[in-house]
Every structure is written in structure tokens, then in C-alpha cells.
Amino acid sequence: MKGFAYLLLAVVALTGVLVYMAHASGHADGEAAPIFGIKIPPGYRDWRLISVAHEEGNLNDLRALLGNDAAIKAYREGKLTFPDGTIIARLAWSYVPSEENNKVFGRAQSFVPGPATNVQFMVKDSRKYAATGGWGFAQFKDGKPAADALLRTCFPCHEPVKARDFVFTHYAP
């Protein structure tokens, strides 16, 4: 039960930060990412939540995964493969201890999003991105697209989950 309460607290905190930091990870009218030509989609921060995650290791971040209407519909219906037009966004932040929350809990146990690290997108277009499983990839930091060398690592990383249409994230309704 405690674990569920902590997860719920983390989701609520992350949702609040999503609203508060709406401008932190870039603007829809910016440059397109190399290779795939993807721009930051307008209104992506208003998309529905697919899941949240904490990644350790080199990434060591908190992340929220959002989906446009096509993504959410496919997830809810359990459809694999995702239809063309699906867009999945991954927003990531470093995380920091919450002194305010820890005072309430009486010990160090609460972490909240810190500075935004980047935002990534997967865009499904089976014809345009046929060479990469039907998905185009983009990554932005402070609204600036990542270099093409970094984007070339996206599809090879997603190949092990080919059976799930190259998507790692499971829906957390």
C-alpha cells in the first residue's frame, strides 16, 4: 500500500510539473530534427498521459510519456501495430530531493522533477519511415534538435521490441 501511495504522489507531482514547465522543453515552431524532419508538435503538452518512469544508469531521469489521440486510442484498444499518425512524446527531467515533502515524511524519500533534460518524439508513418520500422524519431533539448549522429542510435535501440511495434512503453491506464 505504501508503494502505491508513493507512486501516486510521484504521478501527481510530475503532472503538476508538466503544467508548470510547459515552456521548458521547446516550442512547436522551431527547427526540424535531422534525418527524420520532425518538428515539435504543437500542443503536445496537452496530450494524455501514457505512463511515467524513472530510468537509472546513464539516463538517471524521471519521464512522462504522452500520446496524441491516435496513440491513446491504439493503446486503449490494445492495437499493435500503431496506426499511421500516432505520435508518442517522452518528456524527461533530472530529479531532485523535495525538502518540503521530506519534512512532512520525516525522512529523505521524496524526489521531484528538476531541470528538463530533453523531449523526444516517435512519429508513425509507415511509408515515410519504412526503413526504421515505420517510425521517425526526434529529440530536442531547449527547443534545439539533436544531432543526426544521436538520432541514428534511436532505431537500433528500439529493434529489440519489434514485436511491440518498436515501442517500449506499456500503457498505464
TAPEQUI-V964156 format. One record per residue. N is the residue number from 1. RES is the residue in three letters. SS is DSSP state (~ for helix, > for strand, _ for the rest). Layout:
# TAPEQUI-V964156
n=N res=RES ss=SS
n=N res=RES ss=SS
This chain:
# TAPEQUI-V964156
n=1 res=MET ss=_
n=2 res=LYS ss=~
n=3 res=GLY ss=~
n=4 res=PHE ss=~
n=5 res=ALA ss=~
n=6 res=TYR ss=~
n=7 res=LEU ss=~
n=8 res=LEU ss=~
n=9 res=LEU ss=~
n=10 res=ALA ss=~
n=11 res=VAL ss=~
n=12 res=VAL ss=~
n=13 res=ALA ss=~
n=14 res=LEU ss=~
n=15 res=THR ss=~
n=16 res=GLY ss=~
n=17 res=VAL ss=~
n=18 res=LEU ss=~
n=19 res=VAL ss=~
n=20 res=TYR ss=~
n=21 res=MET ss=_
n=22 res=ALA ss=_
n=23 res=HIS ss=_
n=24 res=ALA ss=_
n=25 res=SER ss=_
n=26 res=GLY ss=_
n=27 res=HIS ss=_
n=28 res=ALA ss=_
n=29 res=ASP ss=_
n=30 res=GLY ss=_
n=31 res=GLU ss=_
n=32 res=ALA ss=_
n=33 res=ALA ss=_
n=34 res=PRO ss=_
n=35 res=ILE ss=_
n=36 res=PHE ss=_
n=37 res=GLY ss=_
n=38 res=ILE ss=_
n=39 res=LYS ss=_
n=40 res=ILE ss=_
n=41 res=PRO ss=_
n=42 res=PRO ss=_
n=43 res=GLY ss=_
n=44 res=TYR ss=~
n=45 res=ARG ss=~
n=46 res=ASP ss=~
n=47 res=TRP ss=_
n=48 res=ARG ss=>
n=49 res=LEU ss=>
n=50 res=ILE ss=>
n=51 res=SER ss=>
n=52 res=VAL ss=>
n=53 res=ALA ss=>
n=54 res=HIS ss=>
n=55 res=GLU ss=>
n=56 res=GLU ss=_
n=57 res=GLY ss=_
n=58 res=ASN ss=_
n=59 res=LEU ss=_
n=60 res=ASN ss=_
n=61 res=ASP ss=>
n=62 res=LEU ss=>
n=63 res=ARG ss=>
n=64 res=ALA ss=>
n=65 res=LEU ss=>
n=66 res=LEU ss=>
n=67 res=GLY ss=>
n=68 res=ASN ss=_
n=69 res=ASP ss=~
n=70 res=ALA ss=~
n=71 res=ALA ss=~
n=72 res=ILE ss=~
n=73 res=LYS ss=~
n=74 res=ALA ss=~
n=75 res=TYR ss=~
n=76 res=ARG ss=~
n=77 res=GLU ss=~
n=78 res=GLY ss=_
n=79 res=LYS ss=_
n=80 res=LEU ss=_
n=81 res=THR ss=_
n=82 res=PHE ss=_
n=83 res=PRO ss=_
n=84 res=ASP ss=_
n=85 res=GLY ss=_
n=86 res=THR ss=_
n=87 res=ILE ss=>
n=88 res=ILE ss=>
n=89 res=ALA ss=>
n=90 res=ARG ss=>
n=91 res=LEU ss=>
n=92 res=ALA ss=>
n=93 res=TRP ss=>
n=94 res=SER ss=>
n=95 res=TYR ss=>
n=96 res=VAL ss=>
n=97 res=PRO ss=>
n=98 res=SER ss=_
n=99 res=GLU ss=~
n=100 res=GLU ss=~
n=101 res=ASN ss=~
n=102 res=ASN ss=~
n=103 res=LYS ss=~
n=104 res=VAL ss=~
n=105 res=PHE ss=~
n=106 res=GLY ss=_
n=107 res=ARG ss=_
n=108 res=ALA ss=_
n=109 res=GLN ss=_
n=110 res=SER ss=_
n=111 res=PHE ss=>
n=112 res=VAL ss=>
n=113 res=PRO ss=>
n=114 res=GLY ss=>
n=115 res=PRO ss=>
n=116 res=ALA ss=>
n=117 res=THR ss=>
n=118 res=ASN ss=>
n=119 res=VAL ss=>
n=120 res=GLN ss=>
n=121 res=PHE ss=>
n=122 res=MET ss=>
n=123 res=VAL ss=>
n=124 res=LYS ss=>
n=125 res=ASP ss=_
n=126 res=SER ss=_
n=127 res=ARG ss=_
n=128 res=LYS ss=_
n=129 res=TYR ss=_
n=130 res=ALA ss=~
n=131 res=ALA ss=~
n=132 res=THR ss=~
n=133 res=GLY ss=_
n=134 res=GLY ss=_
n=135 res=TRP ss=>
n=136 res=GLY ss=>
n=137 res=PHE ss=>
n=138 res=ALA ss=>
n=139 res=GLN ss=>
n=140 res=PHE ss=>
n=141 res=LYS ss=>
n=142 res=ASP ss=_
n=143 res=GLY ss=_
n=144 res=LYS ss=>
n=145 res=PRO ss=>
n=146 res=ALA ss=_
n=147 res=ALA ss=_
n=148 res=ASP ss=~
n=149 res=ALA ss=~
n=150 res=LEU ss=~
n=151 res=LEU ss=~
n=152 res=ARG ss=~
n=153 res=THR ss=~
n=154 res=CYS ss=~
n=155 res=PHE ss=~
n=156 res=PRO ss=~
n=157 res=CYS ss=~
n=158 res=HIS ss=~
n=159 res=GLU ss=~
n=160 res=PRO ss=~
n=161 res=VAL ss=~
n=162 res=LYS ss=~
n=163 res=ALA ss=~
n=164 res=ARG ss=~
n=165 res=ASP ss=_
n=166 res=PHE ss=_
n=167 res=VAL ss=_
n=168 res=PHE ss=_
n=169 res=THR ss=_
n=170 res=HIS ss=_
n=171 res=TYR ss=_
n=172 res=ALA ss=_
n=173 res=PRO ss=_
